[in-house]
Amino acid sequence: MAASMEPGMGSSSVPSPRRVGLDWRTWPWWAVILGMLGFWIILAILQSADYQATIRFLLRGIPVTLQLAVIAYSIALVLGLIAGLGRVSRNVFFYNLSTLYVEFIRGVPLLVVLFYVAFVAAPPMADALIGTGQAWGIFPLVQLGRLIRSEMGRAVIGLAIGYGAYLAEVYRAGIESIPKGQMEAARSLGMTYWQAMRLVILPQAIRNVLPPLGNDFIAMLKDTALASAIAVPELMYVGRQRAAGTFRYFEVYNTVALLYLVMTLLLSLLVRALERRTAIPR
């Protein structure tokens, strides 16, 4: 009996050998395609004097692009946090004002917001600041008004207002992801609502929303190209100047796309590293 059961037991307990080899379906084909495209463009740059002249011309727009993205996003983080707190507030005025801002800005194209700020809102604001500063002798107000009047200042304000509405919803989702019991526990210890929000809720919420905040910064970096419409000398504007002066549209916009791609891929790697570092162990 033992002998008769042995083959059956052996066949059921020993797993069938698995096929070992490459599974082409799991390959990151997108990375392969991007690598091949990048290699082709780099090879063309090394072999073409037109590409080399183009990339030297376009490099002057990268610092402006990065500066615009960093400053506008820093302001958008503050605007988004204030609006996000308003979206979860029980204060009727604060809640409705924040909701009006978020819904209006998110319902209008970002380019329209940028044009409205640049040509409608910023000029009278700058004139008011300059006039007040000159009348009262407050020279920082005069400098601020002149900064707002510049193309760079108007682009910063427009992008910050536009992205502030989107970041407000990111903050709101992060705050609402924290269990309500933590707010109740903090209030039971004698904290006010704002103390509990600042010391207990927000530190956890911001940790939860760091990855989407990083992704929105990458989106902001790409949307700085919209500032070329109001003559800010960032990468896209410099590329348009080069294309208009040389009529080498193929080389110019290939190089512009490559430079944006390199910047966004590097930032994506940083965001992934940050996400792994701040992930809560399960």
C-alpha positions as CSV (number, residue, x, y, z in Angstrom):
1,M,0.0,0.0,0.0
2,A,2.8,2.3,0.9
3,A,4.5,1.4,-2.4
4,S,1.3,2.1,-4.4
5,M,0.9,5.5,-2.7
6,E,4.5,6.6,-3.2
7,P,4.2,7.6,-6.9
8,G,1.0,9.6,-6.2
9,M,2.5,11.3,-3.2
10,G,5.6,12.2,-5.1
11,S,3.7,13.7,-8.0
12,S,1.5,15.8,-5.8
13,S,4.3,17.1,-3.5
14,V,6.9,18.0,-6.1
15,P,6.0,21.1,-8.1
16,S,6.4,21.1,-11.8
17,P,9.5,22.9,-13.0
18,R,8.9,26.5,-14.1
19,R,10.2,27.9,-17.3
20,V,13.0,30.3,-16.6
21,G,13.7,33.0,-19.2
22,L,12.9,36.5,-20.3
23,D,9.3,37.6,-20.3
24,W,9.0,40.2,-23.1
25,R,5.6,41.3,-21.8
26,T,7.1,42.7,-18.6
27,W,9.8,44.7,-20.3
28,P,9.6,48.5,-19.8
29,W,9.2,49.2,-23.5
30,W,8.5,52.8,-22.8
31,A,12.0,53.2,-21.4
32,V,13.5,51.3,-24.3
33,I,11.7,53.6,-26.8
34,L,12.7,56.8,-24.9
35,G,16.3,55.5,-24.7
36,M,16.4,54.9,-28.4
37,L,14.9,58.3,-29.2
38,G,17.3,60.0,-26.9
39,F,20.3,58.2,-28.4
40,W,19.2,59.1,-31.9
41,I,18.8,62.8,-30.9
42,I,22.2,62.9,-29.0
43,L,23.9,61.3,-32.0
44,A,22.3,63.8,-34.3
45,I,23.5,66.6,-32.0
46,L,27.0,65.3,-32.0
47,Q,27.1,65.1,-35.8
48,S,25.2,68.3,-36.8
49,A,26.6,71.8,-36.4
50,D,23.0,73.1,-36.5
51,Y,22.0,71.0,-33.5
52,Q,25.1,72.1,-31.6
53,A,24.4,75.8,-32.3
54,T,20.7,75.3,-31.4
55,I,21.4,73.6,-28.0
56,R,23.9,76.3,-27.1
57,F,21.3,79.0,-27.9
58,L,18.5,77.2,-26.0
59,L,20.6,76.6,-22.8
60,R,20.1,80.2,-21.9
61,G,16.4,79.6,-21.3
62,I,16.8,76.7,-18.8
63,P,17.7,78.9,-15.8
64,V,14.7,81.1,-16.4
65,T,12.5,78.1,-16.7
66,L,13.7,76.6,-13.4
67,Q,13.5,79.9,-11.6
68,L,10.0,80.5,-12.8
69,A,8.9,77.0,-11.8
70,V,10.5,77.1,-8.3
71,I,9.2,80.6,-7.4
72,A,5.7,80.1,-8.8
73,Y,5.3,76.7,-7.1
74,S,6.5,78.0,-3.8
75,I,3.8,80.6,-3.8
76,A,1.3,78.1,-5.0
77,L,2.1,75.8,-2.1
78,V,1.1,78.6,0.3
79,L,-2.0,79.6,-1.6
80,G,-3.0,75.9,-1.9
81,L,-2.5,75.3,1.8
82,I,-4.7,78.3,2.8
83,A,-7.4,77.3,0.3
84,G,-7.2,73.6,1.3
85,L,-7.7,74.6,5.0
86,G,-10.7,76.6,3.9
87,R,-12.1,73.7,2.1
88,V,-12.3,71.6,5.3
89,S,-13.1,74.6,7.6
90,R,-16.5,74.9,9.4
91,N,-16.3,78.7,9.0
92,V,-19.0,79.5,6.4
93,F,-17.2,82.5,4.9
94,F,-13.8,80.9,4.8
95,Y,-15.2,77.7,3.2
96,N,-17.2,79.5,0.5
97,L,-14.4,81.9,-0.4
98,S,-12.0,79.0,-0.8
99,T,-14.5,76.9,-2.7
100,L,-15.2,79.9,-5.1
101,Y,-11.5,80.3,-5.7
102,V,-10.9,76.5,-6.3
103,E,-13.9,76.0,-8.6
104,F,-13.4,79.1,-10.6
105,I,-9.7,78.7,-11.3
106,R,-10.0,74.9,-12.0
107,G,-12.8,75.7,-14.5
108,V,-10.8,78.1,-16.6
109,P,-7.8,77.2,-18.8
110,L,-4.5,78.0,-17.2
111,L,-3.5,80.1,-20.3
112,V,-6.6,82.3,-19.8
113,V,-5.7,82.7,-16.1
114,L,-2.2,83.7,-17.1
115,F,-3.5,86.3,-19.7
116,Y,-6.0,87.7,-17.2
117,V,-3.4,88.2,-14.5
118,A,-0.8,89.6,-16.9
119,F,-3.0,92.1,-18.8
120,V,-6.0,92.8,-16.4
121,A,-5.1,92.2,-12.8
122,A,-1.4,92.9,-12.5
123,P,-1.1,96.4,-14.1
124,P,-3.5,98.2,-11.8
125,M,-2.1,96.2,-8.8
126,A,1.4,97.3,-9.7
127,D,0.3,100.9,-10.2
128,A,-1.4,100.9,-6.8
129,L,1.7,99.5,-5.0
130,I,4.0,102.0,-6.8
131,G,1.8,105.0,-6.1
132,T,1.3,104.0,-2.4
133,G,5.0,103.4,-1.9
134,Q,6.0,106.7,-3.5
135,A,3.3,108.6,-1.5
136,W,4.3,107.2,1.8
137,G,8.0,106.7,1.2
138,I,7.8,102.9,1.4
139,F,10.3,101.9,-1.1
140,P,9.8,98.1,-0.8
141,L,6.3,98.6,-2.1
142,V,7.7,100.4,-5.1
143,Q,10.1,97.6,-5.8
144,L,7.3,95.0,-5.4
145,G,5.1,97.0,-7.8
146,R,7.9,97.1,-10.4
147,L,8.4,93.4,-10.0
148,I,4.7,92.7,-10.5
149,R,4.8,94.9,-13.6
150,S,7.6,92.8,-15.2
151,E,6.8,89.9,-17.5
152,M,8.5,87.5,-15.0
153,G,6.4,88.8,-12.1
154,R,3.2,88.5,-14.0
155,A,4.0,84.9,-15.1
156,V,4.9,83.9,-11.5
157,I,1.6,85.3,-10.1
158,G,-0.5,83.7,-12.9
159,L,1.0,80.3,-12.6
160,A,0.9,80.4,-8.8
161,I,-2.8,81.4,-8.7
162,G,-3.6,78.6,-11.3
163,Y,-1.7,75.9,-9.5
164,G,-2.8,77.0,-6.0
165,A,-6.3,75.8,-6.8
166,Y,-5.1,72.4,-7.8
167,L,-2.9,72.1,-4.8
168,A,-5.8,73.1,-2.6
169,E,-7.6,69.9,-3.5
170,V,-4.4,67.9,-2.9
171,Y,-4.2,69.3,0.6
172,R,-7.9,68.8,1.2
173,A,-7.6,65.1,0.3
174,G,-4.5,64.7,2.5
175,I,-6.3,66.3,5.5
176,E,-9.4,64.2,5.0
177,S,-7.3,61.0,4.8
178,I,-6.4,61.4,8.5
179,P,-8.9,59.6,10.8
180,K,-11.3,62.1,12.5
181,G,-10.5,60.4,15.9
182,Q,-7.1,62.2,15.9
183,M,-8.7,65.6,15.8
184,E,-11.1,64.6,18.5
185,A,-8.3,63.3,20.7
186,A,-6.3,66.5,20.2
187,R,-9.3,68.6,21.1
188,S,-10.0,66.5,24.2
189,L,-6.4,67.3,25.4
190,G,-7.3,71.0,25.4
191,M,-6.0,72.1,22.0
192,T,-7.9,74.6,19.9
193,Y,-9.0,73.6,16.4
194,W,-6.0,75.4,14.7
195,Q,-3.5,74.0,17.2
196,A,-4.7,70.5,16.5
197,M,-4.6,71.1,12.8
198,R,-1.1,72.5,12.9
199,L,0.5,70.1,15.4
200,V,-1.4,66.8,14.7
201,I,-3.2,66.7,11.4
202,L,-1.1,68.7,9.0
203,P,2.3,66.9,9.7
204,Q,0.6,63.6,8.8
205,A,-1.4,65.0,5.9
206,I,1.7,66.6,4.3
207,R,3.6,63.4,4.5
208,N,0.8,61.6,2.7
209,V,0.6,64.2,-0.1
210,L,4.3,64.6,-0.8
211,P,4.3,62.4,-3.9
212,P,1.3,64.2,-5.6
213,L,2.9,67.5,-4.7
214,G,6.1,66.4,-6.5
215,N,4.1,65.3,-9.5
216,D,2.4,68.7,-9.6
217,F,5.8,70.4,-9.6
218,I,6.8,68.4,-12.7
219,A,3.5,69.6,-14.3
220,M,4.3,73.2,-13.3
221,L,7.8,72.9,-14.9
222,K,6.2,71.8,-18.2
223,D,3.5,74.5,-18.0
224,T,6.1,77.3,-17.7
225,A,6.1,77.0,-21.5
226,L,2.8,79.0,-21.4
227,A,4.8,82.0,-20.1
228,S,6.3,82.3,-23.6
229,A,2.9,83.8,-24.6
230,I,3.7,86.9,-22.5
231,A,7.3,87.2,-23.6
232,V,9.1,85.6,-20.6
233,P,12.5,84.4,-21.9
234,E,12.2,80.8,-20.8
235,L,13.0,77.7,-22.8
236,M,10.0,77.7,-25.1
237,Y,10.3,81.4,-25.8
238,V,14.0,81.1,-26.6
239,G,13.2,78.1,-28.9
240,R,10.6,80.2,-30.8
241,Q,13.2,82.9,-31.2
242,R,15.7,80.4,-32.6
243,A,13.1,78.9,-35.0
244,A,12.0,82.2,-36.3
245,G,15.5,83.4,-36.9
246,T,16.8,80.2,-38.6
247,F,13.7,78.4,-39.9
248,R,15.3,75.2,-38.5
249,Y,12.0,74.1,-36.8
250,F,12.9,70.4,-36.9
251,E,16.2,70.8,-35.0
252,V,14.9,73.5,-32.6
253,Y,11.7,71.7,-31.4
254,N,13.5,68.4,-31.2
255,T,16.0,70.0,-28.9
256,V,13.3,71.8,-26.9
257,A,11.5,68.5,-26.4
258,L,14.7,66.7,-25.4
259,L,15.6,69.4,-22.8
260,Y,12.1,69.3,-21.2
261,L,12.2,65.5,-21.2
262,V,15.6,65.4,-19.5
263,M,14.4,67.8,-16.8
264,T,11.1,66.0,-16.1
265,L,12.7,62.5,-16.1
266,L,15.3,63.7,-13.5
267,L,12.5,65.2,-11.4
268,S,10.5,62.0,-11.7
269,L,13.4,60.0,-10.3
270,L,13.6,62.4,-7.4
271,V,9.9,62.1,-6.7
272,R,10.0,58.3,-6.8
273,A,13.0,58.4,-4.4
274,L,11.1,60.7,-2.1
275,E,8.0,58.5,-2.2
276,R,10.0,55.5,-1.2
277,R,11.7,57.4,1.6
278,T,8.5,58.8,3.1
279,A,6.4,55.7,2.6
280,I,4.7,54.5,5.8
281,P,5.8,50.8,6.5
282,R,2.9,48.4,6.5
